[in-house]
């Protein structure tokens, strides 16, 4: 085995033993039906039901039919090698 292969193998072991933890990101609910979230740090990234799951029902309405979370900020966490996102909750101004 040459030194390049040994070095590459060492890097692969290092990555496996020291996985990068997912980072929490923030987004804005830009559509409630269908649900779409725009990531704040990357304005061109829109998440939809295809690449997002949510703990919170982002399409929830008031008795008057107004969407509760439209234009609200949500916390999201990437998973599945950063190809899918989980909406953890709605940010409440405190």
C-alpha positions as CSV (number, residue, x, y, z in Angstrom):
1,X,0.0,0.0,0.0
2,X,1.5,3.4,-0.9
3,X,1.6,6.3,1.4
4,X,-1.3,8.2,-0.4
5,X,-3.7,5.2,0.2
6,X,-2.6,4.9,3.9
7,X,-3.2,8.6,4.4
8,X,-6.6,8.4,2.7
9,X,-7.5,5.4,4.9
10,X,-6.5,7.3,8.0
11,X,-8.7,10.2,7.0
12,X,-11.6,7.9,6.5
13,X,-11.1,6.3,9.9
14,X,-10.8,9.8,11.5
15,X,-14.1,10.9,9.8
16,X,-15.9,7.7,10.9
17,X,-14.7,8.0,14.5
18,X,-15.3,11.8,14.7
19,X,-18.6,12.4,13.0
20,X,-19.7,16.0,12.4
21,X,-22.7,16.8,14.5
22,X,-25.6,18.4,12.7
23,X,-26.0,22.1,13.2
24,X,-29.3,23.8,14.1
25,X,-30.4,26.3,11.4
26,X,-33.3,28.7,11.2
27,X,-35.9,29.3,8.5
28,X,-39.1,31.1,7.8
29,X,-42.4,29.5,7.0
30,X,-43.1,31.0,3.6
31,X,-46.1,28.8,2.7
32,X,-48.5,26.9,4.9
33,X,-50.4,24.9,2.3
34,X,-48.3,23.3,1.0
35,X,-45.8,23.8,3.8
36,X,-42.5,25.4,2.7
37,X,-39.7,26.8,4.8
38,X,-37.0,29.1,3.5
39,X,-33.6,28.7,5.3
40,X,-32.5,32.1,6.6
41,X,-28.8,31.6,6.0
42,X,-29.4,30.4,2.4
43,X,-32.2,32.4,0.8
44,X,-32.2,30.2,-2.3
45,X,-33.0,27.0,-0.3
46,X,-36.7,26.2,0.1
47,X,-37.6,23.1,2.1
48,X,-40.8,21.3,1.2
49,X,-42.5,18.0,2.3
50,X,-40.1,16.3,-0.1
51,X,-37.0,17.1,2.1
52,X,-38.5,18.1,5.4
53,X,-40.4,16.6,8.3
54,X,-41.8,18.5,11.2
55,X,-42.6,17.9,14.9
56,X,-45.0,20.8,14.7
57,X,-48.1,21.0,12.4
58,X,-47.0,24.0,10.4
59,X,-50.3,24.1,8.5
60,X,-52.3,24.5,11.8
61,X,-55.1,27.2,11.6
62,X,-57.0,29.3,14.0
63,X,-60.8,28.8,14.2
64,X,-61.0,31.8,11.8
65,X,-58.9,29.9,9.2
66,X,-55.7,31.9,9.7
67,X,-52.4,30.0,9.5
68,X,-50.7,30.1,12.9
69,X,-47.1,29.7,11.7
70,X,-47.0,31.6,8.4
71,X,-44.0,34.0,8.3
72,X,-42.8,32.6,11.7
73,X,-39.2,31.5,12.3
74,X,-38.6,27.8,12.9
75,X,-35.6,25.9,14.1
76,X,-34.5,23.0,11.8
77,X,-31.9,20.3,12.1
78,X,-30.4,18.5,9.1
79,X,-30.2,14.7,9.0
80,X,-29.7,12.0,6.3
81,X,-26.3,13.5,5.4
82,X,-27.8,17.0,5.2
83,X,-30.2,16.1,2.5
84,X,-33.3,16.2,4.7
85,X,-34.4,18.5,7.6
86,X,-36.4,18.1,10.8
87,X,-38.4,21.1,12.0
88,X,-37.9,21.1,15.8
89,X,-40.2,23.9,16.7
90,X,-41.3,27.5,16.2
91,X,-39.2,30.3,17.7
92,X,-41.2,32.3,20.2
93,X,-40.2,35.9,20.9
94,X,-39.6,36.1,24.6
